[in-house]
Amino acid sequence: MSGGAVLVTGGAGFIGSNLADRLAGDGHDVVVYDALARAGVDRNLAWLRQRHGGRIRFVHADVRDVARLADEVAKAKAVFHFAAQVAVTTSLDDPVDDFTTNITGTFQLLEAIRTRAPHVPLIFASTNKVYGDLADLDFALEDEAYRPTDAHVRAHGIGEARPLDFHTPYGVSKGAADQYVLDYARSFGLKTCVFRMSCIYGQRQMGTEDQGWVAHFLIRALRGEAITLYGDGHQVRDVLDVRDAVNAYVAAWQRIDDVAGRAFNLGGGPDNAVSLRQLLAHIGTLTGRAVDVRYAGWRAGDQRYFVADARAAQSTLSLPARRDWREGVGALADWLQREHAVETAIEVAA
């Protein structure tokens, strides 16, 4: 792993900045390649620079900038690819941008590695949306949460053997990129690995209604603002602390010769499965007041249930036990409160 820097596309984003922090803290030079298109991520970049100084080099560029991207790939010792259009709703509003960012951008990255640095590992951030809406599964409503009636799925979640079924432009674009990354390992021998992620949450997340819903719920609740649930709120997700996700990405790089060409589900698993209503009830306990909840219609492609069977990643990568969601959500609430206090102080001083 010596020589060159680690290239993190989307490195100023939520997961990217957490990974960049870990890598720089471990002594690696890191190139943060980011267009800074998402509101608030410039704060993540400033945080990284403050913590790590010269170990962080920033490249302000879009992943669709072919020449700039190829130049950075040629100098890298590893690539972690997080740069993406990340919201289902945005993909429906602007499917062309979704396509060019997620498919074209990823394809160009793969071509840059194939032609300029075929020895360089690539770890790609995919999504559980590649499995579609799981409409063939039956669910029972228990304790304000949908639970699968299938005993195996109930015990372990959705495994990697599940057929792919792309829904919405976002699902299609991320799914196509996922398959390109795997095929470039198969067809050209590149050292690539894919993580199909469930709901990752944690510090440095700029939660909005469209993406980053755990942080979004907390931000609204801490401000005493109403939260809109789309559907009935019984939807279940397995949530994973970003620190645990970072452990997986680093481990995949360290063991890339063993995992090249493989796709792993990455999520909190059944022990960290929680419905939207259950999470809001817990947030009410954390804040000391009930959350003001409104309801609207179901959104396209929404899954009533998704819990990842992440046993393959846990065992293959020898990952430590995942943090309990209650502990992690409490830590995120504390961080958001500190961040809010800082923002308020800056506003007053201004």
Beta strands, then each sheet from edge to edge (+ up, - down):
strand 1: 5-9
strand 2: 30-34
strand 3: 56-60
strand 4: 76-81
strand 5: 122-127
strand 6: 139-142
strand 7: 145-148
strand 8: 192-197
strand 9: 199-201
strand 10: 227-230
strand 11: 236-241
strand 12: 262-266
strand 13: 273-275
strand 14: 293-296
strand 15: 305-306
sheet 1: 3+ 2+ 1+ 4+ 5+ 8+ 12+
sheet 2: 6+ 7-
sheet 3: 9+ 11+ 13-
sheet 4: 9+ 11+ 15+
sheet 5: 10+ 14+
end
